Amino acid sequence: MEFWLTFLPIIIYILLIVILIVGIIIGIKAINTIDKVEKVVDDVTEKVESFNGFFSLIDFTTDKIASLSDKFVSFISDFFAKRLFKKKKNQNEEEYEDE
């Protein structure tokens, strides 16, 4: 029994030291990996920023096309609305004149 009381703490301490060393190694590798990922992200950010002019041109073009289509749809809807309501007014006026 005394053997286990002296032997088990030594084994536990050795295992804790091994776990601590493995944790330190994993931490160092994680830091290196994060540095590499940060470099890749910076590179991608620079490349995306080089397209900002192109994206602003596309945004400007789509805004103008949307504005033009809105005006066209508004014109067409106003045209048909005036035609439909004008006929109804004429029909209503004729009914009042007949009475």
Secondary structure per residue as TSV (DSSP state, phi and psi in degrees):
chain	resnum	aa	ss	phi	psi
A	1	M	-	360.0	-38.4
A	2	E	H	-66.3	-29.9
A	3	F	H	-62.4	-44.9
A	4	W	H	-66.5	-34.4
A	5	L	H	-68.6	-27.9
A	6	T	H	-95.3	-30.7
A	7	F	H	-78.4	-41.7
A	8	L	H	-64.2	-43.8
A	9	P	H	-61.3	-35.0
A	10	I	H	-65.0	-44.9
A	11	I	H	-61.7	-43.6
A	12	I	H	-63.2	-43.5
A	13	Y	H	-63.9	-41.7
A	14	I	H	-63.0	-43.3
A	15	L	H	-65.0	-38.3
A	16	L	H	-65.2	-39.2
A	17	I	H	-64.1	-42.5
A	18	V	H	-63.1	-44.2
A	19	I	H	-62.8	-39.2
A	20	L	H	-64.6	-43.1
A	21	I	H	-65.4	-43.7
A	22	V	H	-62.9	-40.0
A	23	G	H	-63.0	-40.4
A	24	I	H	-64.7	-43.3
A	25	I	H	-63.4	-44.4
A	26	I	H	-63.3	-39.3
A	27	G	H	-62.2	-43.2
A	28	I	H	-64.8	-42.7
A	29	K	H	-65.1	-37.2
A	30	A	H	-65.0	-39.7
A	31	I	H	-63.4	-43.8
A	32	N	H	-62.5	-41.3
A	33	T	H	-64.8	-40.7
A	34	I	H	-64.6	-38.0
A	35	D	H	-62.7	-42.3
A	36	K	H	-64.7	-41.4
A	37	V	H	-64.6	-38.5
A	38	E	H	-63.9	-38.9
A	39	K	H	-64.2	-41.4
A	40	V	H	-64.7	-42.6
A	41	V	H	-64.0	-40.8
A	42	D	H	-62.6	-41.1
A	43	D	H	-63.7	-43.8
A	44	V	H	-65.1	-39.6
A	45	T	H	-61.9	-42.2
A	46	E	H	-63.5	-40.7
A	47	K	H	-68.5	-37.5
A	48	V	H	-68.3	-38.9
A	49	E	H	-65.4	-25.6
A	50	S	T	-69.3	-19.4
A	51	F	T	-91.5	1.0
A	52	N	H	-58.3	-39.6
A	53	G	H	-63.5	-43.0
A	54	F	H	-63.9	-43.2
A	55	F	H	-66.6	-36.7
A	56	S	H	-67.7	-34.9
A	57	L	H	-64.8	-44.0
A	58	I	H	-64.1	-41.0
A	59	D	H	-62.6	-44.3
A	60	F	H	-61.9	-43.6
A	61	T	H	-64.3	-45.0
A	62	T	H	-66.3	-34.9
A	63	D	H	-63.5	-42.8
A	64	K	H	-66.9	-40.5
A	65	I	H	-65.2	-40.8
A	66	A	H	-64.7	-40.6
A	67	S	H	-63.7	-43.8
A	68	L	H	-63.7	-43.5
A	69	S	H	-67.0	-35.5
A	70	D	H	-62.9	-42.7
A	71	K	H	-65.0	-40.2
A	72	F	H	-64.8	-46.5
A	73	V	H	-64.4	-40.0
A	74	S	H	-63.0	-43.5
A	75	F	H	-61.8	-46.9
A	76	I	H	-64.4	-44.1
A	77	S	H	-67.0	-38.7
A	78	D	H	-64.5	-40.7
A	79	F	H	-59.7	-50.2
A	80	F	H	-69.6	-34.7
A	81	A	H	-65.2	-41.6
A	82	K	H	-66.0	-39.8
A	83	R	H	-64.4	-45.2
A	84	L	H	-67.9	-43.8
A	85	F	H	-73.3	-29.9
A	86	K	H	-66.5	-40.7
A	87	K	H	-66.0	-38.9
A	88	K	H	-66.3	-38.5
A	89	K	H	-65.9	-42.2
A	90	N	H	-63.4	-40.6
A	91	Q	H	-67.1	-40.9
A	92	N	H	-66.2	-38.7
A	93	E	H	-66.2	-39.0
A	94	E	H	-66.4	-37.2
A	95	E	H	-65.8	-40.3
A	96	Y	H	-67.5	-36.2
A	97	E	H	-68.7	-33.8
A	98	D	H	-68.9	-30.8
A	99	E	-	-81.2	360.0
